[in-house]
Amino acid sequence: MKVDYKPKNINVKLIKLPHIKITQVPNVVSGVAPIRSLVNLGSGVADLILLPIEQYKKNGRIIRGLQKGTESFAQATTMEAIRFGIKLQLERRFCLNKLMKFFLSNFKLASIQGVILIL
């Protein structure tokens, strides 16, 4: 049996591009570290607003939605504050290490040349 198949010129980019834009681009962009923090905070704010509305539509209990939204917002804000503190601490440590290496190298150079340093 012989199959006679001649492929047509199909532009795959035009077919796949809308699918990629919808499914993959938001995940890639939100994976970038500075943007990820904004996405997390934004989702907390969205939960603060949308969860009460969703809960009210579901069973008419707006208070439970407010509780859930506030909890989600507080959790997102707290986690981002902790992450920011950790990043700040790491940057501070990096800068202090660089300064220490700079001053120690200068101290060693001065002591080799016979210069007396007053600290």
C-alpha positions as CSV (number, residue, x, y, z in Angstrom):
1,M,0.0,0.0,0.0
2,K,1.4,3.4,-1.0
3,V,0.4,6.5,0.8
4,D,0.6,9.6,-1.3
5,Y,1.1,12.4,1.1
6,K,2.3,15.8,0.0
7,P,2.6,18.3,2.9
8,K,1.1,21.6,2.3
9,N,2.9,24.8,3.2
10,I,1.5,25.6,6.6
11,N,2.9,28.3,8.7
12,V,3.1,26.7,12.1
13,K,4.0,30.0,13.8
14,L,0.7,31.5,13.0
15,I,-1.2,28.5,14.3
16,K,0.8,28.1,17.5
17,L,1.3,31.8,18.4
18,P,-2.1,32.5,19.9
19,H,-1.9,29.3,22.0
20,I,1.6,30.2,23.2
21,K,0.5,33.8,24.1
22,I,-2.5,32.5,26.1
23,T,-0.8,29.6,27.9
24,Q,2.9,30.2,28.2
25,V,3.7,33.9,28.2
26,P,2.0,34.7,31.5
27,N,3.8,31.9,33.3
28,V,7.2,33.0,31.9
29,V,6.7,36.7,32.7
30,S,5.4,36.0,36.2
31,G,8.5,33.8,36.8
32,V,10.8,36.8,36.6
33,A,11.8,37.5,40.2
34,P,10.9,41.2,40.5
35,I,7.6,40.7,38.6
36,R,6.8,37.6,40.6
37,S,6.6,39.7,43.8
38,L,4.2,42.1,42.1
39,V,2.1,39.1,40.8
40,N,1.9,37.7,44.3
41,L,0.9,41.0,45.8
42,G,-1.6,41.6,43.0
43,S,-3.2,38.1,43.6
44,G,-3.5,39.0,47.3
45,V,-5.3,42.2,46.4
46,A,-7.5,40.5,43.9
47,D,-8.4,37.9,46.5
48,L,-9.3,40.7,48.9
49,I,-11.8,42.0,46.4
50,L,-12.9,38.9,44.5
51,L,-13.3,36.3,47.2
52,P,-16.1,38.2,49.0
53,I,-18.0,38.6,45.7
54,E,-17.5,35.0,44.8
55,Q,-18.7,33.8,48.3
56,Y,-21.7,36.1,48.1
57,K,-22.8,34.7,44.8
58,K,-22.2,31.2,46.0
59,N,-24.3,31.2,49.2
60,G,-24.9,34.8,50.2
61,R,-22.3,34.8,53.0
62,I,-20.2,37.9,52.4
63,I,-18.5,37.8,55.9
64,R,-16.9,34.4,55.1
65,G,-15.6,35.8,51.8
66,L,-14.2,38.8,53.6
67,Q,-12.4,36.5,56.0
68,K,-10.9,34.4,53.2
69,G,-9.9,37.5,51.2
70,T,-8.3,39.2,54.1
71,E,-6.5,36.0,55.1
72,S,-5.2,35.5,51.5
73,F,-4.1,39.2,51.3
74,A,-2.3,39.1,54.7
75,Q,-0.5,35.8,53.7
76,A,0.7,37.2,50.3
77,T,1.8,40.5,51.8
78,T,3.6,38.8,54.7
79,M,5.4,36.3,52.5
80,E,6.6,39.0,50.1
81,A,7.8,41.1,53.0
82,I,9.8,38.2,54.3
83,R,11.2,37.5,50.8
84,F,12.2,41.2,50.5
85,G,13.9,41.1,53.8
86,I,15.9,38.0,52.9
87,K,17.0,39.6,49.6
88,L,18.0,42.8,51.4
89,Q,20.0,40.8,53.9
90,L,21.8,38.9,51.1
91,E,22.7,42.1,49.3
92,R,23.9,43.6,52.5
93,R,26.1,40.6,53.2
94,F,27.5,40.7,49.7
95,C,28.4,44.4,50.0
96,L,30.0,43.9,53.4
97,N,32.1,40.9,52.0
98,K,33.3,43.1,49.1
99,L,34.2,45.9,51.5
100,M,36.0,43.5,53.8
101,K,38.0,42.0,50.9
102,F,38.9,45.5,49.7
103,F,40.1,46.8,53.0
104,L,42.0,43.6,53.9
105,S,43.8,43.7,50.5
106,N,44.7,47.3,51.1
107,F,45.8,46.5,54.7
108,K,48.1,43.7,53.5
109,L,49.6,45.9,50.8
110,A,50.3,48.7,53.3
111,S,51.8,46.3,55.8
112,I,54.1,44.9,53.1
113,Q,55.3,48.3,52.2
114,G,56.1,49.1,55.8
115,V,53.4,51.7,56.3
116,I,51.9,52.0,59.8
117,L,48.2,52.1,59.8
118,I,46.2,53.7,62.5
119,L,42.8,52.2,62.9
